[in-house]
Amino acid sequence: MRLAPRFSVAAVSHVGRRQNNEDFHRVLRLEVPQGNLLLLAVADGMGGMEAGEWASKLAIEALSEAARTYAEHLRSGRPAVGLARVMEKAFQLAQRRVEKEAEKPGRKGMGTTLTALLYADWLKEGVVGHIGDSRAYHFGPRGLRRLTEDHSWVAERVREGVLTPTEAERHPYRNVLTRALGLPEARFDLLEVRLAPGEGVLLVTDGLYGLVPEEEWLLGKDLQGSLEALVAEALRRGGDDNVTAVALRVE
């Protein structure tokens, strides 16, 4: 899918062998006087059945609401605000919405990962917000580079040197999150990114990297086709989880 001459976006999500798709994603383009404000996001809900689905959707809807509010702010001629501040407010809103919903019967304990990019094409820069074990990557002519750190029990043990990456992949606690929206006092990371022509940001849930190692990923000229091929490979290797990938590339 091509939105404008200056950038391309692509998105694909598959339920895999699960009954429900607890992943949720969003690609949103907002026209403002300065240019295009883009929001890309992936979320992987937890809590089982409909609770996980609801948590991931609720978080991304809150994020989208915050982006639309900022776009209206710019359209009204008011001074621009730093993208990191906008993303911070958006994640705080998402946390409040998920926490409140989790108080309802049948949704206790629900939560979600959330990894998102807010990109201003007129600045050629953006900010990544992140909590949980979905991931953001920078990609371009020089290859692929992970931007985020997993907020999971095994990832923390790897950083401490207690587990090797290979041991973490097989560990029974590999799906235990230490941070997620909906958990008390959820803390999220913010990272600024700049994109030159040919560079982009890829957001994925663990259903992809858990089955297809990032060393095997190829992002060619056809961005949509590349993501579809990655998801198809994850399904071919078992597809035991929902799989979602979203990407933006500056042309």
Secondary structure, 3 states (H helix, E strand, C coil): CEEECCEEEEEEEECCCCCCCCEEEEEEEEEECCEEEEEEEEEEEECCHHHHHHHHHHHHHHHHHHHHHHHHHHHCCCCCCCHHHHHHHHHHHHHHHHHHHCCCCCCCCCEECEEEEEEECCCCEEEEEEECCCEEEEEECCEEEECCCCCEHHHHHHHHCCCCHHHHHHCCCCCCECCCECCCCCCCEEEEEECCCCCEEEEECHHHHCCCCHHHCCCCCCHHHHHHHHHHHHHHCCCCCCEEEEEEEEC
